[in-house]
Structures are given as C-alpha cells and as structure tokens.
Amino acid sequence: MFDKILQAQQMAEEIKKRLDNISVSAEVEGGKIRITSTANKHFTGLTIDPEFLAAADREELEDLLLTAMNKVLEQAENVHQTEMQAATRNMMGGLGGLFGNK
C-alpha cells in the first residue's frame, strides 16, 4: 500500500512538471494584447502592441487585460483538468489492487 502512495506522489510531481512545460495563450483585439501562461497557471508573457497602447485609454486597456487573463486562465484550467483526468484514470488502474480488487 505504501508503494502505491509513493507512486501516486511521484505521478503528481511528474504531472506538475509536465504542466509547467505546457504553454497556453490568449489574445484580444485581434492580437493587439497577448498573454501566455503555463498550464499550472503561471503567467509567462504579456505583449501589447505599441500603437494600440498609445491610443488606448486606461479603462479600455484594463478591461482588455482582464479579458485576456481570464481567457488564458480558462485555457490553462482546461489543459490542467485534461492532464489530471488522464493521470487519475492511469492511477486508478494501478491502484486497483489497493482495496483487494486484484
């Protein structure tokens, strides 16, 4: 049983590392604002078109940044959930004997 728990912990660490290496991005205003993040929801980049920035007012820029951030977080969450579901299926197959089902 202890081996199964260690195996689950190792798998969780592997998933975290894999998610750190998956990049997602979101754009608004036709790509004038672009945000990137890891699938672990750590922002890794932000680009704003200089011409758009010069012409945008503060409120518009803030709204668009929030929209882009929410979009990229949603994409990261989707990837995260997909990876976790796959890992859970694999883990449950490996843990089948944990409760005497093997």
C-alpha positions in Angstrom: 0.0 0.0 0.0 2.9 2.4 0.8 4.3 1.7 -2.6 1.1 2.8 -4.2 1.0 6.0 -2.2 4.6 6.8 -3.2 3.8 6.0 -6.8 0.8 8.4 -6.7 3.0 11.2 -5.2 5.6 10.6 -8.0 2.9 10.8 -10.6 1.6 14.0 -9.2 5.1 15.5 -9.4 5.5 14.3 -13.0 2.2 16.0 -13.9 3.2 19.2 -12.3 6.5 19.3 -14.2 4.7 18.5 -17.4 2.1 21.2 -16.8 5.0 23.7 -16.2 6.2 23.0 -19.7 2.9 23.3 -21.5 2.2 26.8 -22.7 -1.2 28.4 -23.5 -2.0 31.8 -24.8 -4.9 34.1 -25.3 -5.3 37.2 -27.5 -7.8 40.1 -27.5 -8.4 42.9 -30.0 -7.1 40.8 -32.9 -3.8 40.0 -31.2 -3.0 43.5 -30.0 -2.8 42.1 -26.5 -1.4 38.6 -25.9 -0.9 36.8 -22.7 0.9 33.4 -22.2 0.8 31.1 -19.2 1.8 27.6 -18.2 -0.9 25.0 -17.7 -0.1 25.4 -14.0 -1.5 29.0 -14.3 1.7 30.9 -14.0 1.8 33.9 -16.4 4.9 33.8 -18.6 4.4 36.6 -21.0 2.5 39.7 -21.9 2.7 41.7 -25.1 0.8 44.8 -26.1 1.0 46.4 -29.5 2.8 49.8 -29.0 0.4 51.6 -31.4 -2.6 50.2 -29.6 -1.2 51.1 -26.2 -0.6 54.7 -27.3 -4.2 55.0 -28.5 -6.0 53.1 -25.7 -7.4 54.7 -22.7 -6.7 53.3 -19.3 -10.2 51.8 -18.6 -10.3 50.1 -22.0 -6.8 48.7 -21.5 -7.6 47.4 -18.0 -10.8 45.7 -19.3 -9.0 44.1 -22.2 -6.2 42.8 -20.0 -8.6 41.2 -17.6 -10.4 39.6 -20.5 -7.1 38.2 -21.9 -6.1 37.0 -18.4 -9.4 35.2 -17.9 -9.2 33.6 -21.3 -5.6 32.3 -20.8 -6.5 31.0 -17.3 -9.5 29.2 -18.7 -7.3 27.5 -21.3 -4.8 26.6 -18.6 -7.5 25.1 -16.5 -8.8 23.0 -19.4 -5.4 21.6 -20.1 -4.8 21.0 -16.3 -8.1 19.2 -16.0 -7.4 17.0 -19.0 -4.0 16.0 -17.7 -5.4 15.3 -14.2 -8.2 13.2 -15.6 -5.8 11.1 -17.7 -3.5 10.7 -14.7 -6.4 9.7 -12.5 -7.5 7.0 -15.0 -4.0 5.7 -15.1 -3.6 5.8 -11.3 -6.9 4.1 -10.7 -5.9 1.3 -12.9 -2.7 1.0 -10.9 -4.4 1.3 -7.6 -7.0 -1.4 -8.4 -5.2 -3.8 -6.0 -5.1 -1.4 -3.2 -8.6 -2.3 -2.0 -8.4 -6.0 -2.7 -9.9 -5.8 -6.1 -6.9 -7.6 -7.8 
